[in-house]
């Protein structure tokens, strides 16, 4: 009787296991849904969802066809795993097993977010959250908290200058504070020990370097000119000559909500500690968020004696050592402009 029972169990196993395996293989290899959506769909896993709950939501949104097969596969192959919370992107047709592997692999959807060089914190908020005043306000709140950079810049009252311009792969619904944190973390990685030693050798604080780099960033878009602009500003700082940097006035006007898109002659007297036509030395802090080229130019000015530069009208500049040379360059630029 005992042997007969054993034979029955073995026979059932011989029949059942291959049948179960075949069923699972067929169901997991089949398209995720009998009538898949016509375009890619996003699916979000909330924190705390159980495996059964995730599968039920996948089924209700027609992302998977056979919920029982998916549940059995989870129990068999991933008994100790949980789905990672976040947003996933599925592009039909997709096999059920690929849905499973992507989600257990935690391959949440990340969207590239590009921050151009030279934007202010406010401009970054507007870029990231266009038409979303609540999102822009949340970004500004995170931007106004200098705690992320306090060890490098104890004088910082916000994160201006430390939101490193780059392309970041972030979840679509990433909190604004997470975006800000990623940018500051990238700055800290870029401004590494070598650059910190170079700053110390020049007698500059990290704040000084970032502030100077932000001026360089705003004065020229040509990487090859940045060490020359840096030379002009460094030479002026050494002799106590005012920097006369137009972008510092633009920044001061923007802070007061008074910039109209054009810098007028009367603006040169705008009362602000950022106005480098009125005050010698560097402004109180960065006026934008500079890229690596400008940071390195601030740390390595060209070995030139230039004190002046003026636009040529084609995006480049003419650099001069004396006031006479500079006035001649200005005269030529005005003549070219008035043609």
Protein Blocks (a to p, Z undefined) as FASTA:
>chain_A
ZZmmmmmmmmmmmmmmmmmmmmmmmmmmpcfbfbdcfbdcdddddehiafklmmmmmmmn
omafblmlmmmmmmmmmmmbccdeddddddddddfklmmmmmmnopacdddddddehiaf
klmmmmmmgoilklmmmmmmmmmpmklmmmmmmmbcbfehjaccddddddfklcfklmmm
mmmmmmmmmmpmklmmmmmmnopafklmmmmmmmmmmmpccfklmmmmmmmmmmmmmnop
afkiaklmmmmmmmnopagoiacfklmmoccfklmklpgcjdfbdfbdcdfklmmmmmmc
cfdfbfbdcdehlopacddfbfklmmmmmmmmmmmmmZZ
